[in-house]
Amino acid sequence: MVLLFLFLVGFGFAVTGGVSIIAYMNFLPVGVSWTDYIVFIVGRPECYFLPIGVLLMSIALFRYPNNL
């Protein structure tokens, strides 16, 4: 049950971070370069939810017992 909760929390974090990163891509048509975009993304704390979420989901999946 703990692994399911960890997976779902990780999934929520990954979705939140991914949506934030995609939403900030709207700065690119305005004239922001890719370098400035990456620098901006690194400075935003909500964008760190994507790698944290992927890490939590990976932990939950790799710790899942295979002998069901």
C-alpha positions in Angstrom: 0.0 0.0 0.0 2.9 2.3 0.7 4.4 1.7 -2.7 1.1 2.5 -4.4 0.9 5.8 -2.4 4.5 6.5 -3.4 3.8 5.8 -7.0 0.7 8.0 -7.0 2.5 10.9 -5.3 5.3 10.6 -7.8 2.9 10.5 -10.7 1.2 13.7 -9.4 4.6 15.4 -9.0 5.6 14.4 -12.5 2.4 15.7 -14.0 2.7 19.0 -12.2 6.3 19.5 -13.2 5.7 18.4 -16.8 2.7 20.7 -17.2 4.7 23.6 -15.8 7.6 23.0 -18.2 5.2 22.8 -21.1 3.4 25.9 -20.1 6.6 27.9 -19.8 7.4 26.8 -23.4 5.0 29.6 -24.4 7.9 32.0 -23.8 9.7 30.6 -26.9 7.4 32.2 -29.6 7.9 35.6 -27.9 11.6 35.5 -28.7 13.2 33.9 -25.8 16.1 31.7 -26.8 16.5 28.0 -25.8 19.4 28.9 -23.5 17.3 31.6 -21.7 14.5 29.1 -21.5 16.7 26.5 -19.8 18.1 29.0 -17.4 14.6 30.1 -16.5 13.4 26.5 -16.0 16.3 25.8 -13.7 15.3 28.7 -11.6 11.7 27.7 -11.1 11.1 25.4 -8.1 7.9 23.9 -9.5 9.8 22.5 -12.5 11.8 20.3 -10.2 8.7 18.2 -9.5 9.2 16.4 -12.8 12.5 14.7 -11.9 11.4 14.2 -8.3 8.2 12.5 -9.5 10.0 10.3 -12.0 12.4 9.3 -9.2 9.6 8.4 -6.8 7.8 6.4 -9.4 11.0 4.5 -10.2 11.6 3.7 -6.6 8.0 2.4 -6.2 8.3 0.3 -9.4 11.7 -1.2 -8.6 10.8 -2.0 -5.0 7.6 -3.8 -6.1 7.8 -7.5 -5.3 8.0 -9.6 -8.5 6.8 -12.9 -6.9 3.1 -12.4 -6.9 
